[in-house]
Amino acid sequence: MKVTLDEVAARAGVSLATVSRVLGRRGAVAESTRAKVFEAMNELGYSRSTLLHDAPRRLVAVSAPGNPEYWQVQVCTRVAQSLQDHDLLVTRPLVETDPEPLQVAIDAGAVALVTPTLTSLHTEIPCIRVDEQSASADQSAEQSADPVGSDIIAARLDLGGGMTTAFEHLRAIGHRRIGLICNDSGELAVQLIRRFLAEHPARNLGLDLEDWIARVPKSFSGGSRAILELKDATCTAVIVQSALQLHGALYGLRNRHLQVPRDMSIVGFGDSPTMKFTGPPATVLGLDIEGLSNALVAATLNTLRISTTGLPTVPPVFRPRLIARTSTTAARQ
């Protein structure tokens, strides 16, 4: 039967975070405490992968969330390459959908998790991630005070500002009935809905904006179905969370013999190479992938005490910027 780190911590009479520090060779741990942890490991027969047992380099898990967006995959790729350039070993387990791959990485000696997810994962090692701009200051202070085994916010996404930018663009060309197509699960979808309701130009007109939100699976068919539901709800423009949903939305409209942008204007969330070649090319809210990647790398190096520059007092904020193409046009009167 597999021995867990929780059992080692209980036998040694220390916290799980202390066991993680001992195994990861990070942070200050008294020699007597370190000896207790190793003694408990021997008594319980706890064994780790020999992959990193005597290696001088440390292992870092760089993980995209389950079913990630394009920008999250790109951030992970850049972060992994940069950390390898700093002589760190990198593993790429998926997170959120299945805890086992991450636990395997931790058991193999991973000392930190770096991920562009907005979800708090409650790991036993530091989780270096991004967050939504409106997260409470109290939560941030609490995280900063006790970073071991908790979240370290490296950067914030100004989703509210991004949503405002999209609304301003669509309002300027005459749209008022603006809908949202988003995933039916995930923290990013939750935050997009929240900001959609808070920033919508019709929020004070007594309308039920929930009628203009389509929560569907992140799939081609989900987008195809959702766009027609919002068209029937008399929306003239939509903001779409994922590329798959956007491609499905374009197909759904064409299948009903409707045209983009004449009959429906579309704004995507997050840019990708395919967005330039949709029919027509998609207007999107682009994210600063390089900036997000650099912020995550800097926070990781600081956490592992590789960098001496220190983290900024306030994590950098990245606001999505509008990349206007031809999937949006003036609303038909």
RAHU-V682864 format. One record per residue. PSI is psi as a letter, one per 30 degrees, with the letter a starting at -180 (none if undefined). Layout:
BEGIN
psi = [PSI PSI]
END
This chain:
BEGIN
psi = [k k k l f e e e e e e f h l l e e e e e e e e f h k l k k k e e e e e e e e e e e e e f g k k l k g e g e g k f l l k k k j k l l k h l l e e e e e e e e e e e e e e e f g g k k k l h k l l e e j f e e e e e e e f f g k f l k k k h l g k k f h l f l k j j a l l k e g k k e e e e e e e e e i f k g a k j j f l k k i e e e e e e e e e e e e e f g g k e i k l k k l l g l k e e e e e e e e e e e f f k f g f g g g l j f f f g k j j l l i l e e e e e e e e e e e e f g g k f l l k k e l e e e e e e e e e e e e f g h l k k g e f k k k k l j k l l e f f f g l j l k k k l j k l i e e e e e e e e e e e e e e e g h e k g f l l l e k k k k j k k k k j k b g g k l k k k none]
END
